[in-house]
Amino acid sequence: MESEGPIRILVADDHPVVRGGLVALLRTIDGIDVVGEAADGAAAVREAQLTHPDVVLMDVRMPGLDGVEATRRIRAAVPDTRVLMLTMYDDDATVFTAMQAGAQGYLLKEAEQDEIVRAVRAVVAGEAIFGPGVAERVLGYFSCPPDTGPAYPFPDLTERERVVLELLARGRRTTEIAGELFLSPKTVANNMTSIFAKLQVAGRAEAIVRAHERGLGGAP
């Protein structure tokens, strides 16, 4: 249902410059009220519960709790709040996992100002919104026969575990993965242990082979 007053928005992005730019942009738009900001997924969940925004503009990759899991928690705790993903990642695994978590829209950060504003208004009105490239992938996915299997490999993995496995398959060391994802090496090691168990592999080398077999890591 469309809001009667200004559209109340929460902006969640871990990059201060990007977050600040979005907030500044949105505050110039008539009929939009920025009610909060968050630098990570956990803060986004807390702010959503406190402010009950109409829409959360949600980044995907954030330290600690990622945007996908934050979306899932927000949709469970504040079901009237819509989530519009605004990210630089458009791989199939991220797109479909975000939609399964309850996101109503998915735009890339290269989107123009007018496109972002239209998307915000559309999700408030109950529409599902995708950027042009993402829309083609979603339509392609739903046009596939139902017995083609999941849209991404290893569906038992969490979003973070998929990202860790992808980086592992690219040859990253534990400390490098930790640095890229803003995690501690111990947290990455715990994720790897979970990945190995879910993939039923003995260790890193076998996990990399399995990942390459499923097209992860840019394998030939």
C-alpha positions as CSV (number, residue, x, y, z in Angstrom):
1,M,0.0,0.0,0.0
2,E,1.3,3.4,-1.0
3,S,2.2,5.7,1.9
4,E,-0.1,8.7,2.5
5,G,2.7,11.0,3.7
6,P,6.4,11.3,2.7
7,I,8.1,8.1,1.9
8,R,10.3,7.3,4.9
9,I,13.7,5.8,3.9
10,L,16.5,4.1,5.8
11,V,19.9,4.0,4.0
12,A,22.2,1.1,4.8
13,D,25.7,1.1,3.2
14,D,29.1,0.6,4.8
15,H,30.9,3.2,2.7
16,P,30.5,6.6,4.3
17,V,30.9,8.5,1.1
18,V,28.3,6.4,-0.8
19,R,25.9,6.5,2.1
20,G,26.3,10.2,2.6
21,G,25.8,10.8,-1.1
22,L,22.6,8.8,-1.2
23,V,21.3,10.6,1.9
24,A,22.1,14.0,0.4
25,L,20.4,13.0,-2.9
26,L,17.3,11.7,-1.3
27,R,16.9,14.8,0.9
28,T,16.6,16.9,-2.2
29,I,13.5,14.9,-3.4
30,D,10.1,16.1,-2.5
31,G,8.0,13.5,-0.8
32,I,11.0,11.6,0.6
33,D,12.1,11.7,4.2
34,V,15.4,10.0,5.3
35,V,14.7,8.7,8.8
36,G,18.0,6.9,9.5
37,E,21.4,5.6,8.3
38,A,23.2,2.3,9.0
39,A,26.8,1.3,8.3
40,D,26.2,-2.5,8.6
41,G,23.5,-5.1,8.5
42,A,23.0,-5.3,12.2
43,A,22.6,-1.6,12.5
44,A,20.1,-1.6,9.6
45,V,18.0,-4.2,11.5
46,R,18.1,-2.1,14.7
47,E,17.2,1.1,12.9
48,A,14.4,-0.5,10.9
49,Q,12.9,-1.8,14.2
50,L,13.2,1.7,15.7
51,T,12.0,3.9,12.8
52,H,9.7,1.6,10.8
53,P,10.7,3.0,7.4
54,D,8.7,2.5,4.3
55,V,11.8,1.5,2.4
56,V,15.3,0.4,3.3
57,L,18.0,1.1,0.6
58,M,20.2,-1.9,1.3
59,D,23.8,-2.6,0.2
60,V,24.7,-6.3,-0.1
61,R,28.3,-6.5,1.1
62,M,28.7,-5.1,4.6
63,P,30.9,-6.0,7.5
64,G,29.4,-8.4,10.1
65,L,25.8,-9.1,9.1
66,D,25.5,-8.8,5.3
67,G,22.6,-7.1,3.5
68,V,20.9,-10.3,2.5
69,E,20.6,-11.6,6.1
70,A,19.7,-8.1,7.3
71,T,16.9,-8.1,4.7
72,R,15.6,-11.4,5.9
73,R,15.5,-10.2,9.5
74,I,13.9,-6.9,8.7
75,R,11.2,-8.5,6.7
76,A,10.5,-10.8,9.6
77,A,10.6,-8.1,12.3
78,V,9.0,-5.2,10.3
79,P,6.9,-6.8,7.5
80,D,5.5,-3.6,6.3
81,T,9.0,-2.3,5.4
82,R,10.1,-2.8,1.8
83,V,13.7,-3.5,1.0
84,L,15.4,-2.2,-2.2
85,M,18.9,-3.6,-2.8
86,L,21.3,-1.0,-4.2
87,T,24.6,-2.7,-4.9
88,M,27.5,-3.2,-7.3
89,Y,27.0,-7.0,-7.3
90,D,24.8,-8.5,-10.0
91,D,25.9,-12.2,-10.0
92,D,23.0,-14.7,-10.0
93,A,23.7,-16.1,-6.5
94,T,23.5,-12.6,-4.9
95,V,20.4,-11.5,-6.9
96,F,18.3,-14.6,-6.2
97,T,19.4,-15.0,-2.6
98,A,18.4,-11.4,-2.0
99,M,15.0,-11.9,-3.6
100,Q,14.5,-15.1,-1.6
101,A,15.3,-13.1,1.6
102,G,12.4,-10.8,0.8
103,A,13.9,-7.9,-1.2
104,Q,11.3,-6.2,-3.4
105,G,13.8,-4.7,-5.8
106,Y,17.4,-4.9,-7.0
107,L,19.3,-2.0,-8.6
108,L,23.0,-1.5,-9.4
109,K,24.8,1.5,-8.0
110,E,25.4,2.8,-11.5
111,A,21.6,3.5,-11.7
112,E,20.7,7.2,-12.4
113,Q,19.1,9.4,-9.8
114,D,15.7,9.2,-11.5
115,E,15.8,5.5,-11.7
116,I,16.5,5.2,-7.9
117,V,13.7,7.5,-7.0
118,R,11.2,5.7,-9.4
119,A,12.3,2.4,-7.8
120,V,11.7,3.7,-4.3
121,R,8.2,4.9,-5.2
122,A,7.4,1.6,-7.0
123,V,8.4,-0.7,-4.2
124,V,6.3,1.4,-1.8
125,A,3.4,0.8,-4.2
126,G,3.9,-2.9,-4.0
127,E,5.8,-3.5,-7.3
128,A,8.9,-5.6,-7.8
129,I,11.7,-3.5,-9.4
130,F,14.9,-4.6,-11.1
131,G,17.6,-2.8,-13.0
132,P,17.6,-3.6,-16.8
133,G,20.4,-6.1,-16.7
134,V,19.1,-7.8,-13.5
135,A,15.6,-7.9,-15.0
136,E,16.8,-9.9,-18.0
137,R,18.4,-12.5,-15.6
138,V,15.3,-12.8,-13.5
139,L,13.1,-13.3,-16.5
140,G,15.6,-15.8,-17.9
141,Y,15.6,-17.7,-14.7
142,F,11.8,-18.0,-14.5
143,S,11.6,-19.0,-18.2
144,C,13.7,-22.1,-17.5
145,P,12.0,-25.4,-17.0
146,P,11.4,-26.2,-13.3
147,D,13.7,-29.2,-13.3
148,T,16.8,-27.3,-14.2
149,G,17.9,-27.2,-10.5
150,P,18.8,-24.2,-8.4
151,A,19.9,-20.9,-9.9
152,Y,23.2,-21.0,-8.1
153,P,25.5,-23.7,-6.9
154,F,25.6,-25.0,-3.3
155,P,22.2,-23.7,-2.1
156,D,22.9,-25.0,1.4
157,L,25.6,-22.3,1.9
158,T,24.7,-19.0,3.5
159,E,25.4,-15.8,1.6
160,R,28.6,-15.2,3.5
161,E,29.8,-18.8,3.0
162,R,29.2,-18.5,-0.8
163,V,31.3,-15.4,-0.9
164,V,34.0,-17.0,1.2
165,L,34.0,-20.1,-1.1
166,E,34.1,-17.8,-4.2
167,L,37.2,-16.0,-2.9
168,L,38.7,-19.3,-1.8
169,A,38.3,-20.6,-5.3
170,R,40.1,-17.5,-6.6
171,G,43.1,-18.5,-4.6
172,R,42.8,-16.1,-1.7
173,R,44.4,-17.0,1.6
174,T,42.4,-16.8,4.9
175,T,43.9,-13.5,5.9
176,E,43.2,-12.0,2.4
177,I,39.5,-13.1,2.6
178,A,39.2,-11.6,6.1
179,G,40.6,-8.3,4.8
180,E,38.2,-8.2,1.8
181,L,35.1,-9.0,3.9
182,F,36.0,-7.0,7.0
183,L,36.0,-10.1,9.1
184,S,38.5,-11.6,11.5
185,P,40.6,-14.6,10.3
186,K,39.0,-16.7,13.0
187,T,35.5,-15.9,11.6
188,V,36.7,-16.8,8.1
189,A,38.2,-20.0,9.4
190,N,34.8,-20.9,11.1
191,N,33.0,-20.2,7.8
192,M,35.4,-22.5,6.0
193,T,34.8,-25.3,8.5
194,S,31.1,-24.9,7.9
195,I,31.6,-24.9,4.1
196,F,33.7,-28.1,4.2
197,A,31.0,-29.8,6.3
198,K,28.2,-28.8,3.9
199,L,30.2,-29.7,0.8
200,Q,31.3,-32.9,2.5
201,V,34.9,-32.3,1.6
202,A,38.1,-33.0,3.6
203,G,39.6,-29.5,3.3
204,R,40.5,-26.4,1.3
205,A,42.0,-28.2,-1.7
206,E,38.9,-30.4,-2.3
207,A,36.6,-27.5,-1.7
208,I,38.4,-25.5,-4.4
209,V,38.0,-28.4,-6.8
210,R,34.3,-28.6,-6.1
211,A,33.9,-24.9,-6.5
212,H,35.7,-24.9,-9.9
213,E,33.5,-27.7,-11.0
214,R,30.5,-25.5,-10.4
215,G,31.9,-22.5,-12.2
216,L,33.1,-20.5,-9.2
217,G,36.4,-18.7,-9.0
218,G,36.7,-17.9,-12.7
219,A,37.8,-21.5,-13.4
220,P,38.3,-22.4,-17.0
